[in-house]
Amino acid sequence: MVEAKPLLLPNDLLLTMTVPAADLFPNIGDTVTFTIKVKNIDSTVVTGVTVKDSLPAGLIYKSDDGGGTYDNNTGIWGVGS
């Protein structure tokens, strides 16, 4: 598993992104899994959180199971509250 350095975002949100090591060098037609987590490390309720993270060239968005939304044209994930 490869994890990017966590980022502390405004409003005390912590963002991490991981990619399984097996997905780092995919073959054509392989499925690649990215996991993006946003954690609220404060007691303040935050809503309407979005993260911009476009897929690398050559990859196509298929689906997600996080309950948020993804706009393939803009690379913006709506991660909710």
LINSULDA-V384692 format. One line per field, one symbol per residue. psi: psi as a letter, one per 40 degrees, with the letter a starting at -180 (. if undefined). Layout:
BEGIN
psi->???
END
This chain:
BEGIN
psi->hhhihihhiiffhhhihihideedgiiheihhhhhhhhhhfiehhhifhihhgiiiheihhdiifeeaihhddeehhhea.
END
